Structure formats: C-alpha cells, structure tokens
C-alpha cells in the first residue's frame, strides 16, 4: 500500500515503533521527576509523553496529578477531563477530581465526586474519610443535582454526568498557589556566603566587584559546629579578625537539622590601600579548629569623598588616624543624620548635558521626538550631541544642540560588537573633558554605545539597562514584548520617549498631599483629647521587628518633662509598655494606645496631631500625606530617600558602611551581625532636638 505522499506500510510501522520508544522514555523520565518531587518538570514530561502515546489514559491522569501538585489547577482540570473521556467509570479518577475540587474551594463538588468514587468502589475507607472531613468543616449535604437536572427537559443521565463531573475551567495562577511544604525544603552544605561586599562596577579589568573606602564585609557561614572566628585577608595580609553571631536555626533545611547560621559584619578601612586588583580571602574557624575558606577577586578603587554623595548613608569616610578608638566605635559615635524630608534626585537642574546617538541615520530619526521633549524638560541646559558620521548631518539640521561631536563605533567581526579604538577614545575623552558634564544620556537601546558614557565623567548617567554597564544613575528596561515571538512590538520612537519621560519623573519633586474634609476633631474624644488639644503621636509600628526604633519611652519622658504636649504612644508590642517609667505612669498627658483603631479614628488621630514621630510604616506615610509634620526614623536597609515620607518634616538615619543591606528574609535579625546599629544608635536626644525645631515653626 502506498500513501498519497509516498510512504509505505513499513514506514508507518517504523514510525509507530519509534513513537512508542520515545514515549516510553519520556514516561520513565516523568516518573523519575515525579518521585523526586519535581512536579512542574514531571507535568511537562507527561504532557509530552501524551502527545506520543495518546491512547494511554493513565498518562492523562498523571499529567493532571502533577499539575495539581505544582499548583496549576486549571491545567489539572483539563488533563482530568481528557482522562475522563477515556475512563469515565474509574473510581481513582473520580477521587483525583474530588481532590482538585477541594483545592479549588468547591467542597460541594468535591463531595459529589467522592460519592461517585464510592458508588464505583463501595467501602473505600480513604474516600469515606475525605467525606467525613468535608462534613467537619460545615459542608451541607449536597443536593441531588443529578435528579434535579434529570427532571429538566432534554437532559438524560449521560448529559448530567458530564455536568456533575466535569471540572469547570477557572483562571488560576500556579505562581500564586502555595506549594506543599516539601517544595520549600533545601539541602544546605558547609559554606561561606557573602551578602554585602562592595558593588559591581566597570573597571579597567572589566565589570568587577569594587571595594572603596570603609567597606562592609557581611556574610555568614553554615556549620554544624559553632563558628567562633572570622579572618579576612587582602592578598594574604590580615585586615580583620573577629567573632561571629549565631548560631541561628536554618529554616527549611531538608537533610541536616543540626546545621546553623553564624553571621559576620566586618567594617574594614581600605582608604589607604593602593588601587588595583586583589584577592579577598575569607577564613572562618569553628570550635573544633576546622576552617572554611572562600576567595573572591576584587578591585580596590579610590574612596568617594563624602561631599560627592552627601545623601548616601553608606559611610565611606575614613576613621581619624589620631583617634585611638576602633573604627567601629568611631563610626557609631558620629551623630545621626537628620535630613529634611523634601528632596529630589538632583539638587539643581543639570547645566550641561551630553546626549549620545552615534548610530545609523534611522536611529537618530526615531529619537527626534525624545530629543525635542528633553529640550522642553531642561530648557536652560546646554546640550552637546555625540553622533556618528552616518547621522551627524541630520543632527546639524535639528536645531536642538549647542555643540556637536563626532565619533565612530566600528564593527569588530571577531567579537561581533561595535568598538572604538584606543586612539579615538583618547581624542574623544579630551574633547568631552572641556565641558564638565552634569548629565550624560545614551538614547540607544543597544548596549554597544553605553561605555561611551564613562568617557564623559558625568555624575549622572541615563540609559537603557545593560548588563555590561551596571552603574547607570537612571535606567529603564524599555521593553514591550510581542506575546507570541518575544520581540519588541512598539516603535523605537516610543522607547526613546519613554526613557526621557522616566528621567523627567525621576527628577521631579512631587508633594503628596491629600487632606480629608469629612474628618472632625470631635473624633479625638475617643482618646480623651479636646478638639483643640496639642499632642505628639509616637508610633512604634514598623512591619519588621528590626525596623522598630527602641527608644520611644525615653523620648516620651523628655516630651512630657520639657514640653506641655500630650503624648499618644501607639504600639502593638506589649514589651513597649511593660514596666513604664514612673514619670510616664504618673502623667495625665501620656497615653498608650494598643487596640486596633477604626480607620477614621486613626486618620483623625494623625490629621490633628501637632507632630508625628514613627518608624517606617504605612501609618507614617499616611501622616505625611495628611500634611502632618513628621519625623520618620529609618533603618539603613534601604535608602532613606526611597521610603522616607513624601512631605515635610525630617528623616532620621545613621551613616554606616553596610547601609543598603535590604535585609528582610530573616526578620529576627540573624543576618545583620551588628544588631541593627543603623537604627538602635539613633539617640532620643537627637529626635527630641528635631521635634523642638519642628514645633518651633508654629510659635
């Protein structure tokens, strides 16, 4: 027999054998993934096996089981529906569909499916237990929907079976669904891990880990034996020796429950180390004398003067060599930073701006709307354009630039990228140095031109995000992907405009002020406050325990003793009000609020306060939006400029070398290594002085 396309019976047999062989191999791999708990992988492999072995109803069931275990309940329902068409009277399948309904929050449907399984396999103990568990949660006896539907015109038994048993298509997200506890378990080994260790920068040796000035070396070691000592060497020279904090239990450890975490956070002065490439060697010794080692290549760069980055909380200023105290003591004894809350990314608008588009003619054409918008945003700036020989003539016709420079990126076929020769770089760098740029912007989406920004030596750099140029001041991803092929699907004109508009938003200084007209001071009577009462609200309510300032009671004592204000202390932690000092207990101007307030009560208490002092919390931000004078007390896990309140008042922080740690995964402080000195060292006297200054503005 010959088929129309010329294939013989022997070809068909051979293909069938090959298909079954491939299918059986996929099933073996799927079974292995299932047994290893890799449910998403198993679901994929079973799905592929079904394509080759569609007659295998059991594979549809396994596919559904794996999707269900992985949390993709929608896909599980589709798989079970496929299986049901081939094995309608299978009791195991009815049970699996019942489990699916239960996970979907449909207990009545689950009960119906379990009853169907019992009808097919009477006396099944496990299924009877499932029904009993549904009864315990208050499930009402399921109505006889089969009988009800059978009474409807045109419905027969087969049609109604489909109605009862078919999983309804629902839109669910596997990414949101909780996994089984076993999914979160991990096997950890003995290791040293670094958590804070310089930053990635472009250097003469490529993109490297760069250390500057006073550097924080923060990390941890995992060990079953207590870790007692950490040593840090720079090219073999000892720069730190100290102890560790721990051992903290490791959540979700799968195989070694005795393993513990020991944390270090060393502050090391590198300001007098000669710039260049080095190796940092971490060595941790445990109580048995065993050592753990980790070696990392780094680049030591010149310290950045504090005057260059005055708003940064990363304290890189070197210690006083004449001060006999340790670097830790010197840093911790420095005053806290009390900054005005009103801020913007730039202190002053940029005066001289470099704009890069050294590409082909079309690249400049699509950038013209963005260039015109940039001129509108920065009308007083001097604009210098950097173009290629291919588009410089167009640039001269645009009337958008005060000066124009030319360079050429040549395509290097060996590296398959565009490059600029060393001679051309020297010439261009000399030309750029005459301008003293405040900002440099690369409008190109390709990263080839991004390194040209470094030749401008501008303090603010702007462009599309690129892995090979990680230190942009302002960046955007600039992507809008076609859902089918993953390629960009908006015009490059829009992308360039998006970059410019994003820069505009980043430079803005917005006032987030929204008062309520429907609140009255009569609501203050719930707190025994007169409508015209003058009071300070203290709020110890940071989401993370480690972000809460511990000195509210001492501050309250000073406010009671040295002002005539009422003090409302809001906290949910009983430890905050245990054993209150006698001056607070005796004062009729001090009040503790521990109950959960209705929103209008809270809003009124904030809106009519003379001053709000609190941790970084939603309540602090609400107070700022209501126009209240706020002193926000921030730890240094993220930048104060990011999460400080938007309106008036002050933001209090500490400058420490390990600022920007972003700690949150282990909120009981087992990653800091310094007991969060970045907030605990802010003194009550400093906050009180800031409060007096704000309150004096009303006098």
CORWORA-V264907 format. One record per pair of residues at least 24 apart in sequence whose C-alpha atoms are under 7 Angstrom apart, sorted by the first residue. I is the first residue (numbers start at 0). J is the second residue. Records with the same first field share a line. If there is no record, write none. Layout:
I: J + J
This chain:
18: 51
19: 51 + 52
22: 48 + 51 + 52
38: 65 + 68 + 69
39: 65 + 66 + 69
41: 65
42: 66
56: 82 + 85
69: 173 + 178
70: 173 + 176 + 177 + 178
71: 172 + 173
72: 171
73: 168 + 169 + 170 + 171
76: 166
80: 165 + 166
88: 119
90: 116 + 119 + 120
106: 133 + 138
107: 141
112: 164
183: 251
184: 251 + 252 + 253
185: 251 + 252 + 253
186: 252 + 253 + 254
187: 252
188: 221
189: 221 + 222
190: 220 + 221 + 291
191: 219 + 220 + 221 + 291 + 293
192: 218 + 219 + 220
193: 217 + 218 + 219
194: 218
195: 657 + 660
199: 469
200: 469 + 470
201: 468
206: 467
207: 297 + 298
208: 297 + 298
209: 297 + 298 + 299 + 300
210: 298 + 299 + 300
211: 269 + 270 + 299 + 300 + 301 + 302
212: 268 + 269 + 270 + 301 + 302 + 315 + 316 + 317
213: 266 + 267 + 268 + 269 + 270 + 315 + 316 + 317 + 656
214: 266 + 267 + 268 + 269 + 315 + 656
215: 264 + 265 + 266 + 267 + 656 + 657
216: 264 + 265 + 266
217: 263 + 264 + 265
218: 262 + 263 + 264
219: 260 + 261 + 262 + 263
220: 260 + 261 + 262
221: 258 + 259 + 260 + 261
222: 258 + 259 + 260
223: 257 + 258 + 259
224: 285 + 286
225: 285 + 286
226: 261 + 283 + 284 + 285 + 286
227: 284 + 285 + 286
228: 283 + 284 + 285
229: 282 + 283 + 284
230: 281 + 282 + 283
231: 279 + 280 + 281 + 282
232: 279 + 280 + 281
233: 277 + 278 + 279 + 280
234: 277 + 278 + 279
238: 267
239: 267
244: 672
247: 669
262: 670 + 672
263: 672
264: 671 + 672 + 673
266: 656
268: 317
270: 302 + 317
274: 299 + 300 + 301
275: 299 + 300
312: 653 + 654 + 655 + 658
313: 654 + 655 + 656 + 657 + 658
314: 654 + 655 + 656
315: 656
335: 651 + 652 + 653 + 681
336: 651 + 652 + 653
337: 649 + 650 + 651 + 652
338: 649 + 650 + 651
339: 648 + 649 + 650
340: 643 + 644 + 645 + 646 + 647 + 648 + 649 + 650
341: 645 + 646 + 647
342: 508
343: 506 + 507 + 508
344: 505 + 506
345: 506
349: 380 + 437 + 438
350: 380 + 381 + 437
351: 380 + 381 + 382 + 436 + 437 + 438
352: 380 + 381 + 382 + 383 + 436 + 437 + 438 + 439
353: 382 + 383 + 384 + 436 + 438 + 439 + 440
354: 383 + 384 + 385 + 439 + 440 + 441
355: 384 + 385 + 386 + 440 + 441 + 442
356: 385 + 386 + 441 + 442 + 443
357: 385 + 386 + 387 + 406 + 407
358: 386 + 387
359: 389 + 390
360: 389 + 390
363: 390
365: 491 + 492
366: 492 + 495
368: 496
369: 495 + 496 + 499
373: 499
376: 503
416: 447
417: 447
428: 454 + 455
431: 455
442: 495
473: 502
510: 645 + 646
511: 624 + 645 + 646
512: 624 + 625 + 626
513: 624 + 625
514: 625
518: 603
520: 603 + 607
522: 600 + 603
523: 603 + 604
533: 564 + 565 + 608 + 609
534: 564 + 565 + 566 + 608 + 609
535: 564 + 565 + 566 + 567 + 608 + 609 + 610 + 611
536: 566 + 567 + 568 + 608 + 610 + 611 + 612
537: 567 + 568 + 569 + 611 + 612 + 613
538: 568 + 569 + 570 + 612 + 613 + 614
539: 569 + 570 + 613 + 614
540: 570 + 614 + 616
541: 614 + 615 + 616
542: 616
543: 666
544: 666 + 667
545: 666 + 667 + 668 + 675
546: 614 + 634
547: 614
548: 614 + 678 + 679
549: 679
550: 683
553: 683
554: 683 + 687
556: 582 + 583
565: 589
566: 590
567: 591 + 592
568: 592
569: 593
619: 644
620: 644
633: 678
634: 677 + 678
635: 659 + 677
636: 660 + 661 + 662
637: 661
648: 693
652: 678
653: 677 + 678 + 681
